Amino acid sequence: IRVVAANAVVAVSTVSRYLNDDSVSVRTKARLSRVIESLGYKPSRTARNLSLGLKGCIGVVVDSIQDPWFTQLLTGMEEELQSRDTSLMLLSLELRDQYDPTIAFEWIHQRRVDGLIIAKYHRRDKALVGAALDAELPIVSIAPDERLRDVSVLRADNVMAGRMLGAHLADLGHRSIAFAGGPRASMESRDRLQGLRAELETRGIELRDEHVC
């Protein structure tokens, strides 16, 4: 940065503002752009992270990385993180068919990640979430199976999905409808059933208990 500043005849702080997309005049931006290109300068993301006390890495935990549902999520995560020069650390909580969050706790306690993503949170992950919150580590839960407080949550509107399915079947003329959902403890499955029941009731269609499994 000092070499860039000297060649552009500006202060080091001006170069820093330019690299961080802060306020710099149009003329200065143009001059800095030319100098940076001529010098072949590449900003060091590692140095920036160190100055900010960051690791430049996000931790992701899931029951199993072999789940096709998760594979699609992981692709989206990688695309977004790459665009931000941030890497990803991945952990299967059931790698050997036994729940083991030890490594995730190490990430948190050793500050090895800047944030934590938990895909498909279960009640057994409560201690993990608690440790992240105690460490003031940003945490996001994707499609959790329980209501969570103080955690950013991303989930589909499963109640609306259930209503849309019910409406589609009713519009096709069907009146005898069954529901085969996931585990009864699954919040997603319960929400879909709730939406389906609600939509069918508005159309005068009964979803009989013996047709729900």
Disulfide bonds with the S-S distance in Angstrom:
none
